[in-house]
């Protein structure tokens, strides 16, 4: 009798690892099924990931940077120094390979995917881009004795005929307004912010920075009035 009991007990112990593996596989299959049937929202997913990164102090997860490496915009910058620091600022938040940069006399332009600033398919700014916009607004608010910096945000409406308003154009207009208003809300003078649309690659945005003589600024920029 005792031998039979010991034999059964030994067999149960041998089966324990297999039972644990089966239980693990069942749980894994359940979560895979749950993930496959769930409707993921990018804003919520990004929020969870950023929250996890902040919890574990992952500095570079959200595309941000250490404040010690960010440029400082003083009151006596030259136009060249202003544009150079703007370049450094944006490269600190957005990977260089995701920014197509064009340098011209007295201006600088970045071409990038709208998804680098907005949540995909929405006119909602990514939570990890607010610091970039706040610092951009701060740079534009600096008063200099010789020149004034400005920003133009120009969104692509796709290549559809301009006579027909389509969803892409509506989204581009809404995003342009939201982005410009957010920069103004963060402290940039409204006279230094302008918006526009252009026909080009779908879901792209042109962010242009430039400098003008202060006396010519009002004649060269379109004030955002909505």
Secondary structure by P-SEA (a helix, b strand, c coil): caaaaaaaaaaaaaaaaaaaaaaaaaaaaaaaaaaaaccccaaaaaaaaaaaaaaacccccccccccccbbbbcccccaaaaaaaaaaaaaaccccccccccccccbbbbbbbcccccccccccccccaaaaaaaaaaaaaccccccccbbbbbbbccccccccccaaaaaaaaaaaaaaaaaaaacccccccccccccccccbbbbbbbcccccccccccccccc
